Amino acid sequence: MKWLIASDIHGDAACCERLLKAFEKEKAARLLLLGDLLYHGPRNDLPEGYDPKGVIALLNAEKEKIFCVRGNCEAEVDQMVLEFPVLADYCLLEAENRLIFATHGHSFNLSSPPPMKPGDILLHGHTHIPAKDFSSGFWYLNPGSVSLPKEGSPKSYMTLENGTFLWKTLDGGEFDSLRLSD
């Protein structure tokens, strides 16, 4: 099964629409969102395409394909308008016999990781910076941000298929990869 993994839409309907076009083009079966869907938060500028109601409509149209974890900008009121669960702190997936602990990153992160075995994967957004790191004995992966990338990184997402993560720009250009069987 192919997954498209993205984070930090922050209410940008134009970027959300581009993400959903990428989801369709990738022919992914599921979309995993790592939080911060509707609001920009007090530390971020308003995204150019800021339209939380537009994001709600776009995401609700794909509700049967979406899994989501709660970001630091999600609130209970968001669950009242989004038609798929958005308030879980994390979800667990498996790939190539490895645990994937998917979360937003504001609670569980490299500084405060969940219990991880060697080779497990901590997958989170929150920093708005794509990442691939194994220095802690487990993989830390970050797809970056769909709408508000930081430190000169591109607007990005990642895919997971057959044990391979691919980092891609919102336009679909690949810029990094990790094959779990290597």
Secondary structure as UniProt FT lines:
FT   STRAND          3..6
FT   TURN            10..11
FT   HELIX           13..26
FT   STRAND          30..33
FT   TURN            42..43
FT   TURN            48..49
FT   HELIX           52..60
FT   TURN            61..62
FT   HELIX           63..65
FT   STRAND          66..68
FT   TURN            72..73
FT   HELIX           76..81
FT   STRAND          90..95
FT   TURN            96..97
FT   STRAND          98..103
FT   TURN            118..119
FT   STRAND          121..124
FT   STRAND          131..133
FT   TURN            135..136
FT   STRAND          139..142
FT   TURN            151..152
FT   STRAND          156..161
FT   TURN            162..163
FT   STRAND          164..169
FT   TURN            170..171
FT   STRAND          174..179
FT   TURN            180..181
//
